[in-house]
Amino acid sequence: MLNDVVSKQIPYFLNSGITLNTYIEPDLPLIDASPEYLEQVFLHILNNANDFTSSGGQVDIYAFDEEDNLHKIISDTGLELMIIQLRTSL
């Protein structure tokens, strides 16, 4: 499912000049959750990463299974976290 969400977002990242890297292990275990809800969550995170990452930046997506724990990590070179940290420190 994550691959499908990422595939739909590739044109938006390309248009923004942002590199989208994916490191998704094959055959990840299924989780007991609403696919529609998870898709919305991932779309929101990716849209946010696209909105707050400057052209020339990058977004990395990792999904892997480790010791029976499924990990999905999305990181970006955007400014949003710095803005939030600045607002909370004022």
PyRosetta script that sets phi, psi and omega in degrees:
from pyrosetta import init, pose_from_sequence

init()
pose = pose_from_sequence("MLNDVVSKQIPYFLNSGITLNTYIEPDLPLIDASPEYLEQVFLHILNNANDFTSSGGQVDIYAFDEEDNLHKIISDTGLELMIIQLRTSL")
pose.set_psi(1, -40.8)
pose.set_omega(1, -179.9)
pose.set_phi(2, -62.3)
pose.set_psi(2, -39.3)
pose.set_omega(2, 176.8)
pose.set_phi(3, -59.4)
pose.set_psi(3, -39.3)
pose.set_omega(3, 179.0)
pose.set_phi(4, -64.7)
pose.set_psi(4, -43.1)
pose.set_omega(4, 179.4)
pose.set_phi(5, -62.9)
pose.set_psi(5, -46.2)
pose.set_omega(5, -179.5)
pose.set_phi(6, -62.0)
pose.set_psi(6, -44.1)
pose.set_omega(6, -179.5)
pose.set_phi(7, -58.3)
pose.set_psi(7, -38.7)
pose.set_omega(7, 179.2)
pose.set_phi(8, -67.6)
pose.set_psi(8, -26.3)
pose.set_omega(8, -175.5)
pose.set_phi(9, -91.0)
pose.set_psi(9, -14.6)
pose.set_omega(9, -176.4)
pose.set_phi(10, -52.3)
pose.set_psi(10, -47.2)
pose.set_omega(10, -179.4)
pose.set_phi(11, -59.0)
pose.set_psi(11, -36.0)
pose.set_omega(11, -179.7)
pose.set_phi(12, -67.3)
pose.set_psi(12, -40.3)
pose.set_omega(12, 178.4)
pose.set_phi(13, -69.1)
pose.set_psi(13, -42.4)
pose.set_omega(13, 177.9)
pose.set_phi(14, -60.7)
pose.set_psi(14, -44.1)
pose.set_omega(14, 179.4)
pose.set_phi(15, -62.3)
pose.set_psi(15, -30.3)
pose.set_omega(15, -179.3)
pose.set_phi(16, -88.1)
pose.set_psi(16, -4.6)
pose.set_omega(16, -178.7)
pose.set_phi(17, 73.7)
pose.set_psi(17, 28.4)
pose.set_omega(17, -177.9)
pose.set_phi(18, -109.7)
pose.set_psi(18, 133.0)
pose.set_omega(18, 177.6)
pose.set_phi(19, -81.3)
pose.set_psi(19, 129.9)
pose.set_omega(19, 179.2)
pose.set_phi(20, -113.1)
pose.set_psi(20, 112.2)
pose.set_omega(20, -179.7)
pose.set_phi(21, -106.8)
pose.set_psi(21, 135.2)
pose.set_omega(21, 178.0)
pose.set_phi(22, -123.1)
pose.set_psi(22, 137.3)
pose.set_omega(22, 176.4)
pose.set_phi(23, -131.8)
pose.set_psi(23, 78.2)
pose.set_omega(23, -174.9)
pose.set_phi(24, -112.5)
pose.set_psi(24, 116.9)
pose.set_omega(24, 179.1)
pose.set_phi(25, -65.0)
pose.set_psi(25, 142.8)
pose.set_omega(25, 175.6)
pose.set_phi(26, -73.5)
pose.set_psi(26, 157.2)
pose.set_omega(26, 174.1)
pose.set_phi(27, 57.5)
pose.set_psi(27, 42.9)
pose.set_omega(27, 175.5)
pose.set_phi(28, -69.6)
pose.set_psi(28, 149.0)
pose.set_omega(28, 179.7)
pose.set_phi(29, -67.7)
pose.set_psi(29, 151.9)
pose.set_omega(29, 175.9)
pose.set_phi(30, -76.4)
pose.set_psi(30, 150.4)
pose.set_omega(30, 175.2)
pose.set_phi(31, -116.9)
pose.set_psi(31, 153.0)
pose.set_omega(31, -178.1)
pose.set_phi(32, -87.0)
pose.set_psi(32, 88.6)
pose.set_omega(32, -179.1)
pose.set_phi(33, -157.0)
pose.set_psi(33, 163.6)
pose.set_omega(33, 179.1)
pose.set_phi(34, -70.8)
pose.set_psi(34, 118.9)
pose.set_omega(34, 178.6)
pose.set_phi(35, -59.4)
pose.set_psi(35, -36.6)
pose.set_omega(35, 179.8)
pose.set_phi(36, -65.7)
pose.set_psi(36, -41.1)
pose.set_omega(36, 179.1)
pose.set_phi(37, -66.6)
pose.set_psi(37, -46.3)
pose.set_omega(37, 179.1)
pose.set_phi(38, -61.4)
pose.set_psi(38, -40.3)
pose.set_omega(38, 177.6)
pose.set_phi(39, -60.7)
pose.set_psi(39, -43.4)
pose.set_omega(39, 178.5)
pose.set_phi(40, -62.4)
pose.set_psi(40, -41.3)
pose.set_omega(40, 179.5)
pose.set_phi(41, -62.4)
pose.set_psi(41, -49.5)
pose.set_omega(41, -178.9)
pose.set_phi(42, -65.8)
pose.set_psi(42, -39.1)
pose.set_omega(42, 176.7)
pose.set_phi(43, -61.1)
pose.set_psi(43, -43.2)
pose.set_omega(43, 179.4)
pose.set_phi(44, -62.0)
pose.set_psi(44, -45.8)
pose.set_omega(44, -179.8)
pose.set_phi(45, -63.3)
pose.set_psi(45, -44.4)
pose.set_omega(45, -179.6)
pose.set_phi(46, -67.9)
pose.set_psi(46, -39.7)
pose.set_omega(46, 176.2)
pose.set_phi(47, -61.9)
pose.set_psi(47, -41.1)
pose.set_omega(47, 178.3)
pose.set_phi(48, -63.1)
pose.set_psi(48, -44.1)
pose.set_omega(48, 178.5)
pose.set_phi(49, -61.8)
pose.set_psi(49, -40.8)
pose.set_omega(49, 179.1)
pose.set_phi(50, -66.3)
pose.set_psi(50, -41.5)
pose.set_omega(50, -178.0)
pose.set_phi(51, -66.8)
pose.set_psi(51, -34.6)
pose.set_omega(51, -172.4)
pose.set_phi(52, -107.5)
pose.set_psi(52, 8.8)
pose.set_omega(52, 176.1)
pose.set_phi(53, -108.7)
pose.set_psi(53, 128.9)
pose.set_omega(53, -178.5)
pose.set_phi(54, -74.5)
pose.set_psi(54, 157.5)
pose.set_omega(54, 174.1)
pose.set_phi(55, -54.4)
pose.set_psi(55, 135.8)
pose.set_omega(55, -176.0)
pose.set_phi(56, 94.0)
pose.set_psi(56, -9.6)
pose.set_omega(56, 178.8)
pose.set_phi(57, -83.2)
pose.set_psi(57, -174.3)
pose.set_omega(57, 179.5)
pose.set_phi(58, -145.6)
pose.set_psi(58, 154.6)
pose.set_omega(58, 175.6)
pose.set_phi(59, -125.2)
pose.set_psi(59, 129.8)
pose.set_omega(59, 179.6)
pose.set_phi(60, -114.9)
pose.set_psi(60, 133.5)
pose.set_omega(60, 179.6)
pose.set_phi(61, -121.6)
pose.set_psi(61, 123.8)
pose.set_omega(61, 179.3)
pose.set_phi(62, -120.5)
pose.set_psi(62, 138.1)
pose.set_omega(62, 172.9)
pose.set_phi(63, -142.7)
pose.set_psi(63, 122.8)
pose.set_omega(63, -177.3)
pose.set_phi(64, -155.1)
pose.set_psi(64, 159.5)
pose.set_omega(64, 178.5)
pose.set_phi(65, -107.0)
pose.set_psi(65, 128.2)
pose.set_omega(65, -179.5)
pose.set_phi(66, -139.6)
pose.set_psi(66, 117.0)
pose.set_omega(66, 179.1)
pose.set_phi(67, 51.1)
pose.set_psi(67, 48.9)
pose.set_omega(67, 178.8)
pose.set_phi(68, 63.9)
pose.set_psi(68, 21.8)
pose.set_omega(68, 173.8)
pose.set_phi(69, -119.4)
pose.set_psi(69, 128.5)
pose.set_omega(69, 179.2)
pose.set_phi(70, -89.8)
pose.set_psi(70, 124.5)
pose.set_omega(70, -179.4)
pose.set_phi(71, -113.6)
pose.set_psi(71, 132.4)
pose.set_omega(71, 172.8)
pose.set_phi(72, -130.5)
pose.set_psi(72, 117.8)
pose.set_omega(72, -175.6)
pose.set_phi(73, -123.9)
pose.set_psi(73, 129.7)
pose.set_omega(73, 175.6)
pose.set_phi(74, -123.9)
pose.set_psi(74, 119.8)
pose.set_omega(74, 179.1)
pose.set_phi(75, -125.7)
pose.set_psi(75, 152.5)
pose.set_omega(75, 179.3)
pose.set_phi(76, -143.4)
pose.set_psi(76, 168.9)
pose.set_omega(76, 179.1)
pose.set_phi(77, -100.5)
pose.set_psi(77, 21.7)
pose.set_omega(77, -178.1)
pose.set_phi(78, -76.6)
pose.set_psi(78, 177.6)
pose.set_omega(78, -174.5)
pose.set_phi(79, -98.5)
pose.set_psi(79, -8.1)
pose.set_omega(79, -170.3)
pose.set_phi(80, -55.7)
pose.set_psi(80, -46.4)
pose.set_omega(80, -178.1)
pose.set_phi(81, -62.9)
pose.set_psi(81, -38.5)
pose.set_omega(81, 177.9)
pose.set_phi(82, -65.1)
pose.set_psi(82, -37.5)
pose.set_omega(82, 178.3)
pose.set_phi(83, -65.6)
pose.set_psi(83, -45.1)
pose.set_omega(83, 179.4)
pose.set_phi(84, -63.2)
pose.set_psi(84, -44.0)
pose.set_omega(84, 179.7)
pose.set_phi(85, -63.1)
pose.set_psi(85, -39.5)
pose.set_omega(85, 179.2)
pose.set_phi(86, -64.9)
pose.set_psi(86, -43.9)
pose.set_omega(86, -179.9)
pose.set_phi(87, -62.8)
pose.set_psi(87, -39.4)
pose.set_omega(87, -177.3)
pose.set_phi(88, -76.4)
pose.set_psi(88, -19.6)
pose.set_omega(88, -179.9)
pose.set_phi(89, -90.6)
pose.set_psi(89, -7.1)
pose.set_omega(89, -179.9)
pose.set_phi(90, -80.1)
pose.dump_pdb("model.pdb")
